[in-house]
Amino acid sequence: MKPTLLLSLALGLTVSSALAGESRKVSPAKVVVFTNLFNEADTSGNGILNFEEFSNSYGASERPVITEIRYDALARFFKSEERGFPIEIRGIRLEDFIESNGGRRINPSKAQIFFAADDNDNGFLSLEEFFATRIQSASTEASAVKAFDKLDKNNDNQISPQEFGIGSIPG
C-alpha cells in the first residue's frame, strides 16, 4: 500500500469537505479507489495535484471550462519549498479529491459555465469562448458555429447571458 493510502486509512476515513467545510465518514472502498486515481494523476509525487495533473485526471471534463471550474473549486494554496526557498503552490489535496469524487461531484451551473468561459470578461461569449463550453471530442468547428449561430438571436456575433439562457449579468 502506498503511504498516502495508509495515511488516509489511519485518519479514520474522515475527510474534510473542500466545499462545505464539514467532516464526514467516507467508505473504505471510495478511499482506495480515489487514492489510486489521485496517485496516478500526481505525476510529480508531491501529494498535490496542479492544474496540468488535474486536467489529466478522473476529475477532468471534455469541456475545458468545466475542468477549470472544478479545479478552481478544489484548489488551495500550500506552503512548499523549492531549492531551499519557501514558495506557495496551488493545488488539490488527496482529501479534497476523495471528498469530491475526483472533482466529478462539482457540476457547475449554466451561469458558472458562461462566466468562466468569458475569458475577456466583457459579458458576452465569442465563438472561441463558446467552443470551450462544448464537449470537445463531440464538437467539430462546423457544429460549434451552427450552435453558436442558433443561440445568437440578434446576429451580433456574440452570445449574451440571455441568449445563453441564464438571464442578465449579475451586478
Secondary structure, DSSP 8 states (H G I E B T S, - for coil): --HHHHHHHHTTTEEE-TTT--EEE--HHHHHHHHHHHHHH-TT-SSEE-HHHHHTSTT--SSHHHHHHHHHHH-EEEEEEETTEEEEEEEEEHHHHHHTGGGTT----HHHHHHHH-TT-SSSB-HHHHHTTS-TTT--HHHHHHHHHHH-TT-SSSB-HHHHTS-S---
